[in-house]
């Protein structure tokens, strides 16, 4: 009995030692949460030291920050709106008459090359804008960079909507609009990742993808609503509404705090503290504000002493810079090579097999599944982590694509490609195409943007994100531009190409993508520099938290955690501490 009492007293003593440091974290004075050890959430209570108490997670205090992040993510809505409307324009009679070619039977049509260019050149513009203009976020700030990007986008839209009968004018407008959107694609996730609390950073960056899916869905609905017109209102309404979205985007930037990392970089320390305080919903004099400010300030100063990063620095391997850039480009490329756009662009062909001949209805069905499923991603990305979601997603996408391609090859056209289709095969393919969209929207659609936004150190963040965006947009262009020719040659065997990409994605994530859930951006940099194997990164504890919990605990004091009433969760803590 005396031994047990002594152990309890020792446990209380250790608990008091830790609570003395809780002002530097988000832990309560009476209850200490071991948040630093991934996957373990334990509270010691002074009233019952041997009992485990679930922590109270009050994330409602971040409501204001979440709204601000949604404002920044509205740039994703503008991207989604373009994706959702441009495909429908290709089927609008007035659009075809104005920008198509008159055929021998006196019927206007859009050639495959012209259609591919009008649809996909937007992605080339995005790639150019992300590389050439990404530095604007470092020069003028993330907020003003987004405003400038929106102005460029508006110029492109203006050229598009004033096009009368010259397809190349519309083509030029899409290039300019794409350049502006490329800058938005870099700065929106970047600003969100730098102002969002680390507990919600994954979900907040995923909001960028959520807004993309919302834009796609509403864009599809717009096309469905305007298809009954016989004049240019068929497509000019969809293009013209982009002026309204741009005004909303600019107005939203007036209410969003600037990145504290950018402000510190420019010597505006007091404004940086204000930004941190707003993001964490605390006072500017709070210990939390001071602690995070010191972490960011130290990181910025260290990078400033190292000098300005040039493009050649992205090839350096000393601090794992090249490995990070390569990882970002591969993951963003695999997002497009998963085959999602194959469904979005050519889903109507599949739905025709079961009597759904309206391509606009097809687009809306996929849009609903895509948008609704993205809400799941907001929960799982911070609950289960980036790696697990991508691994499960890649496995699920592989299974869905395997069934889809196999049924399409063997059963959809039982009597040849020119014969009627099999209804049951079409039903199965529709089910698995919707399942594919669900798993894509919950994993590979938003999470690559999360990883890209939090992987790079401040000095090369804009360049690293720009290259990741370039990879994403170039593969998007190639899938969209070449798919009509590929499907015409090999039909549903094309699905096996995407199947191979999904299988490759699974193994690439396992061996090369570390877990970054719950880490501040500066600790993610240390994770890479320490060379932690990705498959062991889940258990990695950053140095700042090691010092906080272990610096004053000597080896002989570690035995104080071995009290007789240890539960399995406490045993995990003891093993990790030892």
N, C-alpha and C positions, 0 to 999 in steps of 0.2 A: 504493500500500500504506500509506504514511504517513497519507494522507487517511482511509483506512478505519479505521486504528488510532485516529486522533484522534476520529473519529465514535463509535467504540465507547467510548472513554474518556469522551466527553461524555455518551453514553447512560447509562453507569454513574453519572456524577455526578448526572444528573437523577434516576436511580432512587434514589440515596442521599438526595437532598433530599426525595423523596416519602416514603421509609420512615421519616424522622424524625417524620412526622406520623401514622404508622399506628396509634399507640395511641388516637387519637381515633376510629378506625373499627374495622372487623373484619378488617383486612388483616394478613397475616403479616409478620414482621420481615424475612424473607429474600426474600419474593416479594410484589410489590405488585399488587393486583387493581384494574383500572379499572372498578369497579362503578358509578361515578357516571354513566357514559355509557350510557344505556339501550340494550340490544341488543348491547353489545360487552363481552366478557369476555376480558381479556388479562393475561398474567403476564410480567413481565420477570424473568429468572433471572440472578443474578450469575455463575453458572457459564457461562451461554450467553446473553448479553444480546440477541442477535439472534433467539433462538429463542422461539417461542410455546409456553407450557405451559398445559394446561388446569388450572384451579384445582380443588382438592379441596374439595368441598362436603359438609361433615359436618353434616347436619341432624338426625342422631340425637340430638345433645345437647339438642334441643328436645322430646324425647319427653315429659318431665314437663309442659311447657307445653301440648303438644297434648292430653294427657289432661285437663288443667284446662279447656281450651277446649271439649272434648267435654262435660265436666260442665255448663258454662254452656249449651251448645247443646242440652242435654236438654230445655230449654223448648220447642224446636222439635218434639221427639218428642211432647210432650203435645198440641201443636197438631195434629200429624199424626194422632195417635190419635183425636182428636175427628172430624177429617175422614173418617178411614177407617171409623169406626163409625156415625156419624149417618146416612149414606146407607143402610146396611144396616138400621138400625132402622125406616126407612120401609117396609121390606118384611117385617118381622117380624110374625107374626099376632097375638101377644099385645100388642105395642105398638099396632097398629092397633085392636085391640078396646078397649084402655083409653083411647086418646086420639083415636080416630076418631069417625065419625058412623054411626049405623045407617041403612042405605039402605032403600028400599022393598021390596027382596027379602030383607030380614033379614040382609044382609051388611054388615059394617063396612067403612068406607073412609075414607081421608084426602083431603079436598078439596085442590085445587091450592094454594089460598091458605094453608090450614093447614099443608100440607106445606112450602111455600116459607118460611113464617114460622118453623117449628120448625127447619128446616135453616139458614136464612140469618140469623136474628136474632143468632146467635153472632157474626157479622161486625160487626153494628152495635155489639154490646157491646165488641168489640175496638177499634173506632174511638173509642168514647167513652172507654174506659180509657186508650188511648194518649195522648189529648189532655188529659184531666183529671188523670191520675195520673202522667204522664211526669216531672213535676218531682220526684217522690219519689226518683228516682235522684240528683238534685243535692242533695237535703236529707239523706237518710240513707245515700247511697252506692249503688253499683250492686248489690252483693251483698244488702244488706238490702232494697233495693227489690224484688229478685227474690223474696226470701222473703215479703215482704208481698203481692206479686202472687200467689204460690202459695197463700197463706192465703185470699185473696179467691176464687181459683179453686175451692178446696176447698169454700167456703161454697156456691157455685153448684152444684157437683156434688152436695152433700148435699141441696139442694132438689130436684134432678133425680131422684135415686135414691129419694127418699121419696114421689114422686108416685104416686098410686094410679089415679085415673081423671079427673083434671082436667088437660086439656092446657095450660091457662094457667099451672099451677104449674110444669110442665116448661119452659114458655116463659120464665117469670121466672128459673128456674134457669140456663137457657142465656144469658140476658142477663148475669147476675152472673158466671158462669164466663167469658164473653167479655170482660168488663171486666178481670178478672185476667189473661187471656191477652193482651189488648192491651198491658198494661204489660210483660209478659214479652217480647212481640214487639219492643218498643223497647229494653229494657235488655239482653237477651241479646246481640244483635249489637253493641251499643254496648260492653259490657264486653269481649267477645272482641276487638274492634278495638283497644281501649286496652291490653290486656295481651299480645296476640300479637306476636311479632317481625315486623318489616316484611317479612322474606323469606317468611313463611308467613301473613301476615294474610289474604290473599285466600282461601287454602285453609281457614283456620280459621273465618272468617265463613261460608264455604260449608258448613261442617259443620252450621250451623243448618238449612239447607235439606236436607242429608243426613238429619238426624234427623227432619225433617218427613216425608220420603219413607219412612223406616224406620217411623215411627209409622203412616203410612197403610197400609203393607203389613201390619204386625202387626194393625192394627185390622180390616182386611179378613179376615185369617186368623181373628181372634176371632169375627167375624160368621159365617164359614163353619163354625166349630166349634160355635157355639151355636144354629144354625138348626134343629137336630133337636129342641131342647126345645120344649115346648108351653106353658110357663108364663113368668113374668116373667124367668126366668133367660136368656131369649133376649136381652134388652137390659140387664138389671141387672148381668150379669157384666162387660160392656163398660164400663158407667158406673162400677161399683165398682172396677175395676182402676185407675181414675184416682186413687184415694186412694193406691195404692202408688206410682204415678209421682210424685205430689206429695211423698211422703215422701223418695223418692230425690233429687228436685230440691233439697229443703231441706237434706238431708245433704250433697249435693255442694257447696253454697255454703259449707260449713264449711272446705273444703279449697282454695278458689279465692282467689287474691290480689285485693285491692281494686284498683280503677283508680288508677294513680299520678297521673293528672290530677285525679281527685276528691280524693285525699289532699293533693296540693299546694294545691289550691283551699281546703282546710280547714286549711292550715298544718301538716300532719303530714308534714314533709319526710323524716324518718328512715324512717317507714313507707313513704313513696313510693319511697325508694331501695331498700328491701328488696323491694318489689313489682317494680321494674325489674330488680333482680338476679335474682329468681326467674324472670322472664319470659325473660331472655336467658341464663340458666344460667351466670352469672358471680358473682364475689364482689361484695359491696356496695362494696368499695373499688376495684373495677376501673375503669379509665379509661372503658370502655364505659358502665358504670353512671353515672359522673359526667357524661359527655358527654350522654347521653340525658336525664339529670335536668336538666342546665342548659338543654337545648332546651325541654323541657316546662315547666320553671319559668319561663323567659323568656316563653313563650307565655301561660301562665296569668296571670303578672303583668301583661302587656300588656292582656289581656282584663279583668282586675280593675280596672285603672286606667280602662278605658273605661266601667265601671259595669255594673249588672245589665241584662241584655237583656230588654226587654218584647216582647209579641207584635207591636207595631207595627214593631219592628226587622226583622222578616222581610221587610218590604216595601222595605227600603233597598237601593239599587243601588250605593252607593259602593264597598263591598267585595264586590260581586257576591253579596250575601246572598240577595236575592230570586231571582236567577237560579239559585242552588243549590237553594233550596227548591222552585222550580218544576220544576227538572230532576229532583229526587228524587221529587216527586209524579207527574210524567209517566211516569218510568221504572217506578215501582211500579204505576201504573195500567195501563201497557202490558203488564206481566207478566200481569195478569188478562185483558186484552183480546186476548192472543195466541190464546186459544181452548182453553187446556189444560183448564180445568175443564169445558168443553163435552164433552170426551172422558171425563173422569172421572165426570161426572154421568150421561151418556147413552150411554156406550159399549155398554151391553147391547143397545140397539136395533140397533146395527151387527152385533154378534156373533150376534144372532138370525138374521141373514140366512144364516149358514152352519151353523146347527144348534146353536149354543151358547145354550141357553135359560136356563141358570143364571146369574142376575145376579151371584151371589157369586163364581163362577169368573171371570167377566168382570173384576170388580174386582181379583181377585188377579193376573190376567195383567197388567193395567195397572200394578198396584202393584209387581210384580217388575221390569218394564221401567224404571219410574220410579226405583226405589231403586238398581238396579244401575248405571244411567246416571249417577247423581249422583256416583259415585266418579270418573268421568272428569272431572267439573267440578273436583274437588279438585286435579287435576294441571294442567288447561289454564288455570285462572284466573290463576295466578302464572307459568306458563310463557309464555303468549301474550298476557296482558294482558286488561283488562276490555273495552276497545273492540273489539278484534278478535273476541273470543268473542261479544259481543253482535251485531256486524255479521254474522258468519257464521251465528249462530243465527237472526237475523231472516230472512236470505235462505233458509235451509233450511226454516224454519217456513212461509214463504210458498209455497215449492214444494210442500211436503207438503199444505198446506191447499188449494192450487189443484187438485191431483190428487184429493184426497179429496172436495171439494165438487163438482167436475165429474163424477166417476164417480157420486156420489150423486144428482145432478140428472138425468143423462142415461141411466144404465145400471142402477142398482140396482133400479128398478121399471120394467121395459121395457114393461109393459102397463097402467100406471097405478098410483096410490098404493095402491089396494085389491087389487092383484094380487100373486101370489107374487114373491119377490125373486130376483134373478140371483145364483147362487152365485159365479161368477167375479168379478163386481163386488164382492160382499161380501168375497171374499178380498183383492182389491186394496186395498179400503178399510181392512181390518184391518192389512195390511202398512204402509200409509202412516200410519195412526193410531199404530201402534207406533213408526214412524220419527219422527213428530211428537213423541211423548213423549220419545224418546231425545234429540233436539236441544233440546227444551225443558229437560230435566233437566240437560243439560250447559252450558246458557248462560243462558236467561232465567229459570230457576227460582231459582238461587242468586245470580247476579251482581248483580241489582238490590239485594239485601240488602247485598252487599259495598260497592257504591257508596254506598248510603244511610248506612252506618255510618262511612264515612271522609270524607265530603264536607264536613261542617259544622264551623266553629270551635267551641271548647268552650262559649262563651257561649250559643250557640243550638242546640247539638247535640241536646239532648232535645226541643226544640220542632220542629226540622227533621225529626228522625226520627219524631216523633209525627205530623206532617202527612203524611209519606210513607206511614206505616202506615195513616192514615185513608184516603188515596187508594186504597191496595191493598185494604183491607177493604170500602170502599164499592163499588168496582167488582166485587169478589168477590160481594158481596150482590146487586148488580143482575144479574150474569150468572146466578147461581144461582136468583134469584127469577123473573126474566122469561123465561128460556130455554124453559120448557114452553109458554108462550103463543106465543113467536116461532116455535119449531120446528113447532108445530101449524098455524101460518099459512103459513110459507114453506118448511118442510121443510129440505132440505139446501142451499137457497140461503143459509141462515144462515151457512154456511161462508165465503161471499164477504165477509161483514161482517168476520170475523176475518182474512181474507186482506188486506183493506184496512188493518186495524190493524197487521198484521205489516210490510207495505210502508212504512207511515208510521213504524214503529219503526226500520226500517233507516236512513231519512234523518234521523230525529231524533237517533239516536246519532251519526251521522257529523258532524252540524253542532253538536251541543250537549253531548255527553258526552266529557270529557277522559280521557286515560289516567292512572291513578294507581298503576300497578304499581311496587312497589319504593320508594315514597316514604313517609317518616314522615308522621304526620297533620299536623304543623305545616307541612311543606313542601307538602302538598296545599292548605293554606290560602293559601300564597304563590302557588301555581300559579294559583288563581282570581283573586287580587288583582292579579296581573300581567297578567291579561287575555289569556293565551295561547290562540290559536285551538285548539279541540279537535283538529282534524286535524293540528296541529303539536305537540301535547302529548307525543307519544312521544319526541321528541328533546329535550325540556326538561330542563335540569339545575338543581336547586335552588341558591339562593345559597350555602348552607352548604358544598356540595360544590364550587362554583366557587371559593370562597375557599381551600378546602383544597388544591385542585390547581393553581390559577392565580395566587394572590396573590403568590407569590415568584418567579414565572416571568415575566421581562420579555419584551418582544416580540423582542429579539435572541436570547433563549435558546430560543425556540420552535423555531428551526431545528435544535436538538439532536435533535429527534425524527426528522429527515429523514435517517436512516442508509441506506446503499445496500441493506441487506437487508430493507427494510420489506416486510411482507406486506400483503395487502389489508385485513386487520383493523387493522393498525397505521396504514395510510393513512387509515382512517376516523377513528382517534383524532386523527391530525395535523390532518385537516380540521376536526374539531369543536373542537380546541384553538385553531386559528387563527381 
